[in-house]
Amino acid sequence: MDFLRGYAVFLNYRYWLNLRPVPLGPSLVGAIFSFFAWFIAASLALRLIARAMKKKDPRFADLLKRFARPLSTAGLLGLLCLLFAYEQVPILNLRLWFLLTLLLCVYQIGRAVAFAVREYPALKREDAEKQRLEKYMPKKK
């Protein structure tokens, strides 16, 4: 269990609820900024792909937007938490906010995955059936 020795501080509640935590160093600020900036970049990429797929496959575009939303939320909240931690704003600079932001992101992505697994295939089948029946309907002149 020697590999967990460096992470023992994360298991202590005082680390997460310390009202006056140690200020973040410049390298750590850069690493955290890059981490949450990648969330925003991934969200933008998914939104651009969704926009491109909107006419071809609107259901898939909606699915991509469902995955982009938690990434943008976590990215923006994470950068806001980083700003508060960097500026050492009381109460708002708790390390707990980073943890809650990531937990919120995991929850939202879990909901998107559940939708993709449970409801998306049924919606695709419903669209295919509707398209199959529409070819027999009279067309407007």
Protein Blocks (a to p, Z undefined) as FASTA:
>chain_A
ZZmmmmmmmmpmklmmmmbdcdddfklmmmmmmmmmmmmmmmmmmmmmmmmmmmmmmmlm
mmmmmmmmmmmmmmmmmmmmmmmmmnopghjlpfklmmmmmmmmmmmmmmmmmmmmmmmm
mmmmmmmmmmmmmmmpccdZZ
